[in-house]
Amino acid sequence: MAEIEATPPLTLRLGDVMTEKRFRIATICFALFAFTFSIYWFLGPQETPYSHQVNQANNILHGHLDLLPEYSRNYSTLERVLYDGEGFCFKPGDPEAQKVTNPRFSPSCKVYMQHSLGPAFIVLPGVAIFGNELNQTLVSVIFGAMLAPLVFLIAARFTSKLTNQLLFTALATFGTVLWWIAINGGVWFFAHTTGTFFLFAAIYFCVARPSPLLAGAMLGAAFLCRPTLIASGLFFVVAFAPLWLRTKKDTGSWGINFEPVLGFAAGLAPFFLLDGLVNYLRFDNPLETGYGYTEQLHQNYLTFVYPHGLFDGPDNIISHFHDSYVRRHPLVLFEAMPIFSKANTPSGNGLTFAPVAFSAGGLAIWMTTPAFVISLYKGVDKRLAALSAALIVLSCGFIFMRAFSRLWDSDFQTEKLVWGIHLLPFWIGVALGVGFSIKNRDRLTFACWAAIIPMAAIIFTFAATGWSQWGYRYGLDFMPFLWLLVVRYIGDDLKWWHVALIAAGIAVNLAGVLWYYHFEPNHTNDWVWFTI
């Protein structure tokens, strides 16, 4: 009689299945990284004259928290912070002092980088090997490409369909301003890219593999790259509520489970302490980031940018609302449009504008990522959502036609309207999103809005709106939460118009990459495609 083979234990079968599944996921993640890296790198500039985080790392390795010319590349392009232990200053003989009224000179005045040091700490190992020849843009592209598998893994938490997971990944990596920012690699944009990576990592350790300790650590790292990202902290407070909040229904009485609270705090604490230490060593104050001593704030030709200082306080907003900073940001976030030109319209430098060009002042978020409109309607009553969406479409059409009307020399401007009326549909959409998240007790949706609204409110009080940029770069700070709302709204129920919106965003951001980095006037019809 032939021997009967023993049936393998069920645990081995399950183990084989899990191993195969992990291998498949790992393969997809690697492929996403490789694909994203290739597109980012080969369509990007591949270098930047503003590699100041690399300069900062090189100076640190030579024993300096300030920046010295001998350890820095393109030192003249630095946005300077000037401090000598007493206050803002200049070194004797500094020619830039003539741009400031009543400058104070000090032999001990030092020059610091204006931006947070998190990205500089990231490149320390590379700078230790390659010096300040390390390609900062390459590092930025690597971090941007690493976002692809990360967002894929988050998306997999909300949909089991591979097609949907890949589309949601494409939305984040190619359908938002992240694409243009990550491949730039310059000092502002490198900070954005690394901060966004760590913020997505914090979200991953909140919704995909919950760990308050690791979520706190990733949020701390994001904060060290871009301090505004700490305003997203309420997302984690709300999202982790089932872990730290004991309810009467569960335990018979209300209370707090301190273990996850302490874990989250333990993750954050090292980064707060490091930031405070570095600030103290540079500026004698753990809370001073350097912006209080930035040269820009004192330069006469920039007083129109900073009439109320760096930030608008509540009293300024009330008493000076006509020129408040909070009025500046919606004009970029919702209203910045392409430049439509007639044939042979002069640009002022001997060239002519392309029929459609873009301004470095920005582009509305609903143009760079039209799918983000979906983020407003998770859980909202379908009839109200349809009405609200229709109003937003009308508002967007009105704003677009206002820009297009320049072709027939129209002088109509939305500023002639009562301020904000034409933007009211956007605010109504936000109110619906927040209101229905509370009504439906949708904890994760409410958590997203608990991050978006405080962060936007803080950003809106800042004097500048992003300077030279594609889209509205400050919007990248709350982009992960808008993306998460879109993913939760669509889930497994992907419709053709969802795909169309995502595809439109990819097309627009591809245009931004090509217009800015590749369409030079002497290569493409002697046209100006991107202008300050």
BELFENGI-V728187 format. One record per backbone hydrogen bond with DSSP energy under -1.0 kcal/mol. NH is the residue of the N-H (numbers start at 1). CO is the residue of the C=O. If there is no record, write none. Layout:
nh->NH co->CO
nh->NH co->CO
This chain:
nh->13 co->9
nh->14 co->10
nh->15 co->11
nh->16 co->12
nh->17 co->13
nh->18 co->14
nh->19 co->15
nh->20 co->16
nh->21 co->17
nh->22 co->18
nh->23 co->19
nh->24 co->20
nh->25 co->21
nh->26 co->22
nh->27 co->23
nh->28 co->24
nh->29 co->25
nh->30 co->26
nh->31 co->27
nh->32 co->28
nh->33 co->29
nh->34 co->30
nh->35 co->31
nh->36 co->32
nh->37 co->33
nh->38 co->34
nh->39 co->35
nh->40 co->36
nh->41 co->37
nh->42 co->38
nh->43 co->39
nh->52 co->50
nh->55 co->51
nh->56 co->52
nh->57 co->53
nh->58 co->54
nh->59 co->55
nh->60 co->56
nh->61 co->57
nh->63 co->60
nh->64 co->59
nh->67 co->111
nh->71 co->68
nh->72 co->69
nh->77 co->74
nh->78 co->75
nh->81 co->112
nh->82 co->293
nh->83 co->110
nh->84 co->87
nh->90 co->104
nh->94 co->91
nh->97 co->94
nh->98 co->95
nh->99 co->96
nh->100 co->97
nh->106 co->90
nh->109 co->106
nh->110 co->83
nh->112 co->81
nh->118 co->224
nh->121 co->117
nh->122 co->118
nh->123 co->119
nh->127 co->123
nh->128 co->124
nh->129 co->125
nh->130 co->126
nh->131 co->127
nh->133 co->130
nh->134 co->131
nh->139 co->135
nh->140 co->136
nh->141 co->137
nh->142 co->138
nh->143 co->139
nh->144 co->140
nh->145 co->141
nh->146 co->142
nh->148 co->145
nh->150 co->146
nh->151 co->147
nh->152 co->148
nh->153 co->149
nh->154 co->150
nh->155 co->151
nh->156 co->152
nh->157 co->154
nh->158 co->155
nh->159 co->155
nh->165 co->161
nh->166 co->162
nh->167 co->163
nh->168 co->164
nh->169 co->165
nh->170 co->166
nh->171 co->167
nh->172 co->168
nh->173 co->169
nh->174 co->170
nh->175 co->170
nh->179 co->176
nh->181 co->177
nh->182 co->178
nh->183 co->179
nh->185 co->181
nh->190 co->186
nh->191 co->187
nh->192 co->188
nh->193 co->189
nh->194 co->190
nh->195 co->191
nh->196 co->192
nh->197 co->193
nh->198 co->194
nh->199 co->195
nh->200 co->196
nh->201 co->197
nh->202 co->198
nh->203 co->199
nh->204 co->200
nh->205 co->201
nh->206 co->203
nh->207 co->203
nh->208 co->204
nh->209 co->204
nh->211 co->205
nh->215 co->211
nh->216 co->212
nh->217 co->213
nh->218 co->214
nh->219 co->215
nh->220 co->216
nh->221 co->217
nh->222 co->218
nh->223 co->219
nh->224 co->220
nh->225 co->221
nh->226 co->222
nh->229 co->226
nh->230 co->227
nh->231 co->228
nh->232 co->229
nh->233 co->230
nh->235 co->232
nh->237 co->233
nh->238 co->234
nh->239 co->235
nh->240 co->236
nh->241 co->238
nh->243 co->240
nh->244 co->240
nh->245 co->241
nh->246 co->255
nh->251 co->247
nh->252 co->248
nh->255 co->246
nh->257 co->244
nh->262 co->258
nh->263 co->259
nh->264 co->260
nh->265 co->261
nh->266 co->262
nh->267 co->263
nh->268 co->264
nh->269 co->265
nh->271 co->268
nh->272 co->268
nh->273 co->269
nh->274 co->270
nh->275 co->271
nh->276 co->272
nh->277 co->273
nh->278 co->274
nh->279 co->275
nh->280 co->276
nh->281 co->277
nh->282 co->278
nh->283 co->279
nh->284 co->280
nh->288 co->285
nh->293 co->290
nh->294 co->291
nh->295 co->80
nh->298 co->295
nh->300 co->99
nh->302 co->299
nh->303 co->300
nh->305 co->302
nh->306 co->302
nh->309 co->306
nh->312 co->461
nh->317 co->313
nh->318 co->314
nh->319 co->315
nh->320 co->316
nh->323 co->320
nh->324 co->321
nh->327 co->324
nh->328 co->325
nh->329 co->325
nh->332 co->329
nh->333 co->329
nh->334 co->330
nh->339 co->357
nh->341 co->355
nh->345 co->342
nh->347 co->351
nh->352 co->526
nh->353 co->345
nh->354 co->528
nh->357 co->339
nh->358 co->529
nh->360 co->531
nh->362 co->359
nh->364 co->336
nh->365 co->333
nh->367 co->364
nh->368 co->364
nh->369 co->365
nh->372 co->369
nh->373 co->370
nh->374 co->371
nh->376 co->373
nh->377 co->374
nh->380 co->377
nh->385 co->381
nh->386 co->382
nh->387 co->383
nh->388 co->384
nh->389 co->385
nh->390 co->386
nh->391 co->387
nh->392 co->388
nh->393 co->389
nh->394 co->390
nh->395 co->391
nh->396 co->392
nh->397 co->393
nh->398 co->394
nh->399 co->395
nh->400 co->396
nh->401 co->397
nh->402 co->398
nh->403 co->399
nh->404 co->400
nh->405 co->401
nh->406 co->403
nh->407 co->404
nh->408 co->405
nh->409 co->406
nh->410 co->405
nh->416 co->413
nh->417 co->414
nh->421 co->418
nh->424 co->421
nh->426 co->423
nh->427 co->423
nh->428 co->424
nh->429 co->425
nh->430 co->426
nh->431 co->427
nh->432 co->428
nh->433 co->429
nh->434 co->430
nh->435 co->431
nh->436 co->432
nh->437 co->433
nh->438 co->434
nh->439 co->435
nh->440 co->436
nh->442 co->437
nh->443 co->441
nh->446 co->442
nh->447 co->443
nh->448 co->444
nh->449 co->445
nh->450 co->446
nh->452 co->448
nh->453 co->449
nh->455 co->451
nh->456 co->452
nh->457 co->453
nh->458 co->454
nh->459 co->455
nh->460 co->456
nh->461 co->458
nh->462 co->459
nh->463 co->310
nh->469 co->360
nh->475 co->472
nh->476 co->473
nh->477 co->474
nh->482 co->478
nh->483 co->479
nh->484 co->480
nh->485 co->481
nh->486 co->482
nh->487 co->483
nh->488 co->484
nh->489 co->485
nh->490 co->486
nh->491 co->487
nh->493 co->490
nh->494 co->492
nh->499 co->495
nh->500 co->496
nh->501 co->497
nh->502 co->498
nh->503 co->499
nh->504 co->500
nh->505 co->501
nh->506 co->502
nh->507 co->503
nh->508 co->504
nh->509 co->505
nh->510 co->506
nh->511 co->507
nh->512 co->508
nh->513 co->509
nh->514 co->510
nh->515 co->511
nh->516 co->512
nh->517 co->513
nh->518 co->514
nh->519 co->514
nh->520 co->518
nh->523 co->520
nh->524 co->520
nh->526 co->521
nh->527 co->524
nh->528 co->352
nh->531 co->358
